[in-house]
Amino acid sequence: MLASTTPVTLPFAIIGFGGHGRVVAAALIASRKSIVAVTGLNPSLVVHSPKDSLVITDEELLDRFGPDEILLVLGIGSVKPNNEHCLTRQTVKLFQNRGYQFFGLKHPTSWVADDANVSPTAQIHAGAIVQPGATIGDFSILNTGSSVDHDCHIESFCHIGPGSTLSGNVFVGNGSHLGTGCNVIQGIRIGNSCLVAAGATVVRDVPNHESVKGVPAKSFRPRQS
């Protein structure tokens, strides 16, 4: 969610404007935030950009706006774990090294408990729920309608897919991706850079870098793209 010290008078730029970027834009607009620009690798292919927003490359944004003129929000989604060499992390590092600040968001229709610990760069999207004692790490995404129950701990750069449900005291390691509609029972530990496939039900711990699918979830080897 946006920290209380966020200079909210500054406009936002969405870095990486594809499908997830449009969801980010919708959340910002619902929160009455101004979007001055969105970026894409090929701006001519960007569709449905926010009204009155520039559509430019990352390099053009660096040329047009200084770090004290805009706030950044990541629009890059994922269907895989975010390891140390992924585009998301490299993009964050590029802009932070130039002095830019990233912020997250909290959609007005989401609900976050008062004592939850949510990073200022995390994204809490429409209908998502964060229960008491939960921790959401830097740049993690709780996508549409996901539910994180009490005392869960989600580390940095995780993606909790739409409609996913985490019961109490679940741990999700750095960069892991939990697919749409998956379910994780209470007390489970999911390691770093793991993939939980859409619709899976996780009833055992998942070691670092493992991929699981099915009901109950079992290990599998994803197809290489």
C-alpha positions as CSV (number, residue, x, y, z in Angstrom):
1,M,0.0,0.0,0.0
2,L,1.2,3.6,-0.4
3,A,3.1,4.7,2.7
4,S,1.8,7.8,4.5
5,T,4.9,9.7,3.5
6,T,4.4,9.1,-0.2
7,P,4.4,12.4,-2.1
8,V,1.0,11.7,-3.6
9,T,0.9,15.0,-5.6
10,L,3.4,13.5,-8.0
11,P,2.1,11.6,-11.0
12,F,2.8,7.9,-11.6
13,A,4.5,6.1,-14.4
14,I,3.8,2.4,-15.0
15,I,7.0,0.5,-16.0
16,G,6.1,-2.4,-18.4
17,F,2.6,-2.0,-19.7
18,G,1.1,-5.2,-20.8
19,G,-1.8,-7.2,-19.4
20,H,-0.8,-6.8,-15.8
21,G,0.1,-3.2,-16.5
22,R,-3.6,-2.5,-17.4
23,V,-4.6,-4.1,-14.1
24,V,-2.2,-1.8,-12.3
25,A,-3.6,1.2,-14.2
26,A,-7.1,0.3,-13.2
27,A,-6.1,0.2,-9.6
28,L,-4.3,3.5,-9.7
29,I,-7.3,5.1,-11.5
30,A,-9.7,3.7,-8.9
31,S,-7.5,5.2,-6.2
32,R,-7.7,8.6,-8.0
33,K,-4.0,8.7,-8.9
34,S,-2.7,10.4,-12.0
35,I,-0.8,8.3,-14.6
36,V,1.5,10.5,-16.7
37,A,3.2,7.7,-18.7
38,V,3.4,4.0,-19.4
39,T,6.4,2.2,-20.9
40,G,6.8,-0.8,-23.3
41,L,9.6,-2.4,-25.3
42,N,7.7,-1.4,-28.4
43,P,5.3,1.5,-27.7
44,S,3.6,1.1,-31.1
45,L,2.2,-2.3,-29.9
46,V,0.8,-0.9,-26.6
47,V,-3.1,-0.9,-26.6
48,H,-5.6,0.5,-24.1
49,S,-3.2,2.9,-22.5
50,P,-4.7,5.3,-19.8
51,K,-6.2,8.5,-21.2
52,D,-3.7,11.4,-21.6
53,S,-0.7,9.1,-20.7
54,L,2.4,9.0,-22.8
55,V,3.4,5.7,-24.3
56,I,7.2,5.5,-24.4
57,T,10.2,3.2,-23.8
58,D,12.0,3.0,-20.5
59,E,14.9,4.9,-22.1
60,E,12.6,7.7,-23.2
61,L,11.1,7.9,-19.7
62,L,14.6,8.3,-18.2
63,D,15.2,11.2,-20.7
64,R,11.9,13.0,-20.1
65,F,11.4,12.7,-16.3
66,G,13.8,13.1,-13.4
67,P,13.5,11.1,-10.2
68,D,11.9,14.0,-8.4
69,E,9.2,14.4,-11.0
70,I,7.4,11.0,-11.0
71,L,6.7,7.9,-9.0
72,L,7.1,4.5,-10.5
73,V,4.9,1.4,-10.3
74,L,5.8,-2.0,-11.8
75,G,3.4,-3.2,-14.5
76,I,5.3,-6.3,-15.3
77,G,3.4,-9.5,-14.5
78,S,4.7,-13.0,-14.6
79,V,3.7,-16.7,-15.1
80,K,7.1,-18.0,-13.8
81,P,9.1,-17.5,-10.6
82,N,11.1,-14.3,-10.4
83,N,14.7,-15.4,-9.9
84,E,17.7,-13.1,-9.5
85,H,18.2,-12.6,-13.2
86,C,14.5,-12.0,-14.3
87,L,13.3,-9.0,-16.2
88,T,11.4,-7.7,-13.2
89,R,14.3,-7.5,-10.9
90,Q,16.6,-6.1,-13.5
91,T,14.1,-3.4,-14.3
92,V,13.8,-2.4,-10.7
93,K,17.6,-2.3,-10.3
94,L,18.0,-0.1,-13.5
95,F,15.6,2.6,-12.2
96,Q,16.7,2.5,-8.6
97,N,20.3,2.9,-9.6
98,R,19.2,6.2,-11.3
99,G,17.5,7.4,-8.2
100,Y,13.9,6.7,-9.0
101,Q,11.4,5.5,-6.3
102,F,8.9,2.6,-6.8
103,F,5.7,2.4,-4.9
104,G,3.0,-0.2,-4.7
105,L,-0.8,0.1,-4.5
106,K,-3.9,-0.9,-2.6
107,H,-7.1,-1.2,-4.6
108,P,-10.1,0.5,-2.9
109,T,-12.0,-2.8,-2.9
110,S,-9.2,-4.8,-1.2
111,W,-9.0,-5.3,2.6
112,V,-5.8,-5.3,4.7
113,A,-5.8,-5.8,8.4
114,D,-4.4,-3.0,10.5
115,D,-1.6,-5.1,11.9
116,A,-0.6,-6.6,8.6
117,N,2.9,-5.6,7.5
118,V,2.7,-4.7,3.8
119,S,5.8,-3.3,1.9
120,P,5.3,0.1,0.3
121,T,6.2,-1.5,-3.0
122,A,3.7,-4.4,-2.8
123,Q,0.6,-4.5,-4.9
124,I,-2.8,-5.4,-3.4
125,H,-5.3,-5.7,-6.2
126,A,-9.1,-5.7,-6.4
127,G,-10.9,-7.9,-3.9
128,A,-7.7,-9.2,-2.3
129,I,-7.7,-9.9,1.4
130,V,-4.7,-9.7,3.9
131,Q,-5.5,-11.0,7.3
132,P,-4.0,-10.0,10.7
133,G,-0.3,-10.7,11.2
134,A,0.5,-11.3,7.6
135,T,3.7,-9.9,6.0
136,I,3.8,-9.0,2.3
137,G,7.4,-8.4,1.0
138,D,8.9,-5.9,-1.5
139,F,7.4,-5.9,-5.0
140,S,5.1,-8.9,-4.3
141,I,1.7,-9.0,-6.0
142,L,-1.5,-10.2,-4.5
143,N,-3.6,-10.4,-7.6
144,T,-7.4,-10.1,-8.1
145,G,-9.5,-11.9,-5.4
146,S,-6.6,-13.6,-3.7
147,S,-6.7,-14.3,0.1
148,V,-3.8,-14.4,2.5
149,D,-4.8,-15.5,6.0
150,H,-3.4,-14.8,9.4
151,D,0.4,-14.8,10.1
152,C,1.4,-15.7,6.5
153,H,4.8,-14.5,5.4
154,I,5.3,-13.7,1.7
155,E,8.8,-12.6,0.8
156,S,9.9,-10.3,-2.0
157,F,9.0,-10.5,-5.7
158,C,6.3,-13.2,-5.2
159,H,3.2,-13.4,-7.3
160,I,0.0,-14.7,-5.7
161,G,-2.3,-15.4,-8.6
162,P,-6.0,-14.4,-9.0
163,G,-8.3,-16.3,-6.7
164,S,-5.5,-18.1,-4.8
165,T,-6.1,-18.9,-1.1
166,L,-3.4,-19.2,1.5
167,S,-4.5,-20.5,4.9
168,G,-2.9,-19.4,8.1
169,N,0.9,-19.5,8.8
170,V,2.0,-20.2,5.3
171,F,5.5,-19.1,4.2
172,V,6.2,-18.2,0.6
173,G,9.9,-17.8,-0.3
174,N,11.5,-15.1,-2.4
175,G,10.4,-14.9,-6.0
176,S,7.9,-17.8,-6.0
177,H,4.8,-17.8,-8.2
178,L,1.5,-19.2,-7.1
179,G,-0.9,-19.7,-10.0
180,T,-4.5,-18.8,-10.4
181,G,-6.9,-20.5,-8.0
182,C,-4.4,-22.6,-6.1
183,N,-4.9,-23.5,-2.5
184,V,-2.3,-23.8,0.3
185,I,-3.3,-25.4,3.6
186,Q,-2.2,-24.0,6.9
187,G,1.4,-24.1,8.0
188,I,3.0,-25.0,4.7
189,R,6.4,-23.7,3.7
190,I,7.0,-22.9,0.0
191,G,10.7,-22.2,-0.8
192,N,12.4,-19.7,-3.0
193,S,11.7,-19.5,-6.7
194,C,9.0,-22.1,-6.6
195,L,6.1,-22.6,-9.1
196,V,2.7,-23.7,-7.9
197,A,0.6,-24.4,-11.0
198,A,-2.9,-23.0,-11.4
199,G,-5.6,-25.0,-9.4
200,A,-3.1,-26.9,-7.4
201,T,-3.8,-27.8,-3.7
202,V,-0.6,-27.8,-1.7
203,V,-0.6,-30.1,1.3
204,R,3.2,-30.6,1.9
205,D,6.2,-28.3,2.0
206,V,7.7,-27.3,-1.3
207,P,11.6,-27.1,-1.4
208,N,13.5,-24.3,-3.1
209,H,13.2,-24.1,-6.9
210,E,10.6,-26.9,-7.1
211,S,7.5,-26.9,-9.4
212,V,4.2,-28.6,-8.2
213,K,0.8,-29.2,-9.7
214,G,-2.4,-31.2,-9.2
215,V,-4.6,-32.2,-6.2
216,P,-2.7,-32.9,-4.0
217,A,0.2,-31.0,-5.6
218,K,3.1,-33.1,-6.7
219,S,6.4,-32.3,-8.4
220,F,6.7,-31.8,-12.2
221,R,9.1,-30.4,-14.7
222,P,7.6,-27.4,-16.5
223,R,8.0,-27.2,-20.3
224,Q,10.9,-24.9,-21.3
225,S,9.7,-21.8,-23.3
